[in-house]
Amino acid sequence: MIDYQDKQVVIIGLGSTGLSCVDYFIARNVTPRVIDTRQSPPGLDSLADSVERHTGSLNREWIMSADLLVVSPGIALATPMLQEAAEAGIEIVGDIELFCREAQAPIIAITGSNGKSTVTTLVGDMAKAAGWNVAIGGNLGQPSLTLLDPECQLYVMELSSFQLETTSSLEAAAATILNVSEDHMDRYPRGMSQYRDAKLRIYHGAKVCLVNADDALTMPLQGADRRCISFGVDIGDYHLSHQQGETWLRVRGEKVLNTSEMKVVGQHNYLNGLAALALADAVEIPRASSLKALTEFTGLEHRFQLVWENNGVRWINDSKATNVGSTEAALNGIRVNGVLHLLLGGDGKSADFSPLSAYLQGDKVRLYCFGRDKQALFNLRPDVAEITETMAQSMALIAQRIKPGDMVLLSPACASLDQFKNYELRGHEFARLAQELG
């Protein structure tokens, strides 16, 4: 256990993660101070009376007199007061760094612009299937410090670029950057290279580095080294193989699983499965347990999630696809024996929908467009499109037309706020109607 006695600790940012940091230090007989720029941050009522707090702004006096600053991922290190503290030699960390200093079990660390929650969950499921005592967290689920347990055999951690910025002691048993695409550019004024640099910190000290053979930005800066294994669509140590209308997961040339045995569909899900399998293999989770988990995984809620299957028709909830890029990912490499009935609609946030056109060709696709931007979506391909006011009306039309081998996919490319409180409620309504209509 690291000794923080006699250190002046200041926690910046409350919420569940901030509270977990407070509890962590109090358990070590250190009473931190807490700062939050919000006037009434979540968790304020749960603070012990003994904890000094400052809300509504940053407190320069507290920051500059600290020995250790524990900073929330939501606060940029470029904040002038934090830069001043760093230049004065004050140590700045996040909760993931505190976690890494204490964790006794191996850590699998996962980052990427897309897919990291799915891969993190899958690897956790693989370890559970093997009977391992596994803890899953980081940017997903519980705050990391609440996971520390001497009985734990494996930690599986989803890590954001923001969390990695303040982490230096991560020496993962296996680490991956699944992919890198433009994101959070408001946080990274120097653009993609700065964003990528934050992601690359995940490889520091890692025993195994899993890279995406189709994405050069996932490679270590010095290029692939002996620690690296790879996954990809057609190339890589772990890759997909298409034979006689079937798709297989292959490991170094050996076919290990027919994707028809998986409950999730779509190339992006198969790649997520490959990445999870590679990470599980790296820490010697028994292969049979990993394959069992792959065949039982139904997807994360609202992310290309199979919610109903009846009479040979699959109903897929991808309500979290609230932008064009997410819907592109869902449509890329999708295989449907019959007709794809695609539900599009909502508030497009002034987006350009034209990139979707390439995925909507052929005679085996039908579009059902609803909500605020229904007309713009209808215009993508009017010859196979229908317009309705609501998603429920579109689904009623689909129910009259589906045949065995078809797929019904809600991947709306739009926010939900014109007709739903959030994308979760939209997804739940889709799932309810699927079971009612299908």
Sequence and secondary structure as in RCSB ss.txt:
>XXXX:A:sequence
MIDYQDKQVVIIGLGSTGLSCVDYFIARNVTPRVIDTRQSPPGLDSLADSVERHTGSLNREWIMSADLLVVSPGI
ALATPMLQEAAEAGIEIVGDIELFCREAQAPIIAITGSNGKSTVTTLVGDMAKAAGWNVAIGGNLGQPSLTLLDP
ECQLYVMELSSFQLETTSSLEAAAATILNVSEDHMDRYPRGMSQYRDAKLRIYHGAKVCLVNADDALTMPLQGAD
RRCISFGVDIGDYHLSHQQGETWLRVRGEKVLNTSEMKVVGQHNYLNGLAALALADAVEIPRASSLKALTEFTGL
EHRFQLVWENNGVRWINDSKATNVGSTEAALNGIRVNGVLHLLLGGDGKSADFSPLSAYLQGDKVRLYCFGRDKQ
ALFNLRPDVAEITETMAQSMALIAQRIKPGDMVLLSPACASLDQFKNYELRGHEFARLAQELG
>XXXX:A:secstr
    TT  EEEE  HHHHHHHHHHHHTTT   EEEESSSS TTGGGS TTS EEESS  HHHHHT SEEEE TTS
 TTSHHHHHHHHTT EEE HHHHHHHH  S EEEEE SSSHHHHHHHHHHHHHHTT  EEEEESSSS GGGG  T
T SEEEEE  HHHHHT      SEEEE    S  TTT TTTHHHHHHHHHGGGTT S EEEETT GGGS TT   
TTEEEEESSSSSEEEEEETTEEEEEETTEEEEEGGG SS SHHHHHHHHHHHHHHHHTT  HHHHHHHHHH   S
TTSSEEEEEETTEEEEE TT  SHHHHHHHHTT   SS EEEEEESB TT   GGGGGGS SSSEEEEEESTTHH
HHHTT GGGEEE SSHHHHHHHHHTT  TT EEEE  SSBSTTTSSSHHHHHHHHHHHHHHH 
